[in-house]
Amino acid sequence: MEYILENLDELRLGSIIAEDILVNTQSPIIRKDTKVSREHIQVLRAFNINKVPIVIDNQFNRADEEIMSKLNNKKVNKIKKETLPEMKVEFINLYNDGVNNYHKEFSTWESGMKVDVAKLRNILIPLIESASAERQIFFHLNDYSSIDKYIAHHSIAVGILSGAIAKKMGYSGGQTIQIATAGLMADIGMAKVDKKIREKKSYLTEADFSEIKKHTIHSFQMVKDSPLLKPEMKIAIFQHHERLDGSGYPKGEKLDSISTLSQIIAVADVYHAMTSERIYRAKSSSFKVLEMIKEEEFGKYNIEVVDALISLVGALPISTPVLLSTGEKGEVVFIHRDSPFRPMIRLTESGQIIDLAANRTVYIETIM
């Protein structure tokens, strides 16, 4: 294959990389035969690569469509930047309304009222639509949570995440709404758990935890007669604390006995719980939690579900500004295909590039 070394400043979108481009990494930062995108140019610039091997045959084929696409993409990016603050404000308003409305419903369940599935679904649908319109919302979803009304915050977030994971996995629109609604309702049974235990500020005793674990049974009992939820969704609610290795509850089910639907809710549930501040525990970094779910808890969760979550909240765009666990600031310059939540980071002050995949003691604390 014939190629020339093209100056980075003259590199065109759509050019074909002729050879693997290697730096001090275990694998190429860009592979041979890759079609150049804006993101690739950013990566090359971050690594101070000024000459790029480009297939000669591709050098003189610039089409009018490519030029128009470039101009149109600039317009789209401009629109996104201009509308993002407005979209986030709209989402936060919807989110806060959803939390308050869920909390009111929760109070009625405590007093013995029946669950209005239609009302809960109507609380959730606008949030799903708003979140799906702007991916950055998923990166910050845990930031909206607070200790006050925690169950409402958690339930709303699990509903949104469950729906987003289901959509990522290819479920239809109707199924996605059903799964999201099941995620929202997974913890409604907490209304039947003693409030003193729910709001206990110290660690739970074994007896306390035994009562907490009954919430999955209570949740199922509260929705089992509803015609608005499909039977498999009711089972997913019942099973959302089961684990594939048999370490979960209420029945200690294993492997094929646990539905994929329940695993979607389970992964959304554990991710949001561990990344949110709670009465007896500070929140953890989203990326540290993703690593734990993917690696330390391997065998407990459906890997397809975990990968769908990672693609939603773990794979950061190039140039994303981040704060590291060391307190240093930087930006993403390269994403590892097999470990997207441990990218390469260029430090703001020194310009040094740190590979988080190689340096396991450092992780991304938050997106700035």
N, C-alpha and C positions, 0 to 999 in steps of 0.2 A: 504494500500500500504506500503510494507516494504522499508525502506531506511537506508542508512548509512550517517554519516557526513564525507564528503571527504575533505581533505586538499586542499586549493585552488591551491597550487603549483603542486598537483598531479591530478587535475581535467582534465579529457579528453574531447576533442571535441566530441560532439554527445551524451554525458551523458544527462540524463533526470532529470530536477529539480523536486524534490518530493513535495515541499511545496512552497507557495508564499514567496518570500524574501522581508521582509519589513525593512525599515529604517525610518528616520524622513520624510516620504513622505506621500502624500494623497493616493497613490496607490502603489502596489508592484513595486520594480525596476525590478524584474524578476518574471514572473508568473509561477505557478505550471504547469508541463507538457511541459515546454519549453526545446527544445534541445539546449544544450550549444554550443555557437559559440565563436570565438575569441573576438568579441565585448562584449559578456556577461562577459568574464573573465576580460576584462579591466574595466568594470563597477564594478564588485565585488572588484577588487583590489583598485579602486578609493575610495570605501566606507569602506576599511579596513576590509572586510569580509573574514575571514580566513577558516571558515568551511562552507561547502555547503551541504544541504540535497540532496542526489542523490538516485534515484531508484536502488535497488540492482540488479534487473534483467538485468540492462544495464551495469553492471560493468565488465563483462567478455566476451563481445561480440565485441571486437576490431577486425575489419576486415582489410585485406591487402589493400582493396580499401580506407579505412579511412586514413591509413598511407600514401599511394600514394597521396591522395587528399591533405593531409597536406603539403607534400613536394612540390606538384605542385602549391599550393596556395602561398607558400613562393616564388617560382620562379616568379609567376605572379606579386606579390607585388613588388619584386625587379625590374622587368622590368618596371612597372608603375613608380616607383620612379626615375629610370634612364632616362626614356623617357619624363617625364612630362615637364621639362624645355624646351626641344626641341619642344614638341608639343605646348607649350604656345607661344614660339617665332614664330612658324609657323602660329598659329592662329592670333597673333597680326599683323604680316605682311599682312596676308590676310585681316584682319579687316581694317587696315589703307588704303590698296589699295581699298577696297570696299567703304570706306568713301569718298576717293578722287574721285573715279569714279562716285559715286552717286552725289557728289557735282557738278561735271562737267555736268552731265545730268540735274540737277536742274537748272543750269544757262541757259541751252537751253530752258527749259520750260518757264522760265521767259520771254524769247524773243519770245515766241509763237510757238516753235517747238512741234511736237507731241511726245508722250511718246513711247519709244521703250520697250515694256514689255519683250521681249525676252532678251534684253541686261541686264535689271534689274534682271531678273531671273538668268542669268548666273553669275552676280555679287554675288548673294546670295547663290547659291547651294554649292560652295566650303566652305563657312563659316558654313553652316548648318552641312555639313559632318565633318568638323574639330571640331566643338563644341560638336557634338554628341559623338565623340570619347573620350572626357575627360570632365566629369561632373563639375570639378572644374572651368572650364571656365565660367559657368553660375554664380558662386558666385562672379566673378570679372568683369562681363560684364559692369556694370555701371562705373567701375573705368577707363575704356578706353575712356569714353566720355569726351568731353570738351566743353567749351562755343564756341570756334572757330568751325565753321561748325556744330553747334549743330543739326540742322534739319537732316543732313546727318548721324551723329552719332546716333541720336534717331531712324531714319527710319531703319537703318541697325540692330540695337539692337532689335527693335520691330519685325522685320522680323524673326530674329533668335529665339526670345522668343516665338513668335506665332507658329512657326514650332515645337519647342520643346514641348510646351503645347499640341498641337494637337497630336503629337506622343505619349505623356504620356496618353492622353485620348483614344488612340486606333485607331486613324484615319490611313488609309492606307498611303503608301509612296507617292503615287500620290496626295492624298488629302492634305497631310502634306506640300508638295512643293507648292501647290496652296494656302493654308492658309498662309504659310510663305511669299509668294510673295504678297498676299493681304496686309499682315501686313507691308511689306516693302513699299508698295505704298499708304498706308492709308493717308499719309500727303503730297503727291505730290501736292495737291491743294494749299498748302502754297505758292507755286510759283506764284500764282495769287493774293496773299494778298500783300498789299503795304509793301515794304521792310522797310520803316520807322516804321511801326507798328510791324513787325516781330522782328526787332532788337532794339526795344525800351528798354532802360535800367531802366526806372521807371515802376511802376505798370500800367497796362492797364486801360484806362477809359472804361466806359460802351460802348461807340461808337467803341473804338478799339476792344473790345472783340466781339462785334457784327460782325465786319469784320473778325476776326479770326475764328469765328464759321462757316463762309461760306466755310471754306476750305474743309469740308466734301462733300459739294455739288460740289465744283470745282474738287475734286479728282474723284468723280463719273463721272462727265462730261468728264474727261480726259481719263477714261478707258472704258466707256460704249460701245464703238464700237470695242474693242479689242477681237478677237476670241481666244486669249490665256488665258483669264481668264473666268472661269465659271460664269454664272449669279449670283449664290449665293455668290460668292466671291466679286462681284461688289456691291451687297447689303451690305455685311459685311463692306466694305470700307465706304459706305455711312452711316452706322449705328454705326461706332465704338466709337462714343461719346454719344450714347443713353445709358440710365440706366434703369434697370428693374423697378424702382420705379417712372419712368416718369420724372426724374429731368435732363435728358440729352438733347442733341440737335442732329440734326436740327429740329426734329418734335415732340420731347417729347413723343416718343413711350413708351409702357409699356409691361412688361412680355412676353407673347407668340408672340407679334408683333416684338420682337427683336430676331434675330437668334443667336444660340449658337456660330456660326462662328464669328459674330461681337463681341460677348462677349470675345472670345479668344483674339482678337486684342485689345479690350478695356482694359482687365486686363494687357496684356503685355505693352500697351501704358502707363497706369497710373503708373504701377510699375517702369518702366524705367525713366519716366519723374520725378517722385518724388525722385528717388535715384541718379539722375544726377545733376551736377551743371549747373545752367542756369543763364542768364544775370541778372535776378532780384530775384533769390532765390538760397540759398545754398542747397546742396544735403542733404537728410536725410538718416539715417541708413536703410539698406535693411530690417532688421528685424523689425524695428519700422514701416516701410511702410507696410510690410506684415500684421502686427497686425492691422493696420488701415484699410486695405482692408478687412480683415477677420471679424473684430469686429465693428469698428466705422462706416464703410461704408456698414454694413450688409444690404442686401435687394437691393443693387444697382447692384451687380455682381452675375453671375451664380456660385453657390458654388462649383460645380464640376470643373469648370475652375480655381477658386481660389485655390482649393486643389491641382490641378495639378501643378500650379505655386509654391505653398509651397513645394511640394515634390521635385521640381527642385532646388530651391534656399533657402529654409528655413530649411530643415532637415539636420543637420550637423552630420557627422560621429563622433563617440566617439573619444576623444583625439584631436579634432580639436582645435588649439590654437586661442583664441579670445581676442579682446580688448573690455572691457565693457564701458558703458557710463560714469562710474565713473572714468575712466582712469586706472583702474586696469586690469592686464593681468591674463588670466587663461586658462583652457582647459575644453572642454565638457566631462562630466562624465556620464550623464544620459539624455535621451531624452523622454519627455512626449509624449505619443501617441496622445493626443488630442491637444497639443500645442508644436509642434516640434521646433518652433523658440524661445521658452522660456525654454531651457534645464536647467539642473543643471550644475553649473560651479565650478570647484575647483580653487581657487585663487593661483597664482604662488608663491607669497611671503609668505602668511600666511598658506596656505594649507586648509583654510576654504572653505566649500562647500556652495555656494549660490544657492537657488532655484529661478530662475527668474519667474517661474509661480506663486510663492507666493509673491515675491518682485517685484511688478509691476512698481516701480519707476526706476528700473535699467533694461537696455536692452543691447544687443550686438551691439556695435558700428560698428565693422568690424572684418573680419577674418584676422589673421596675417599670 
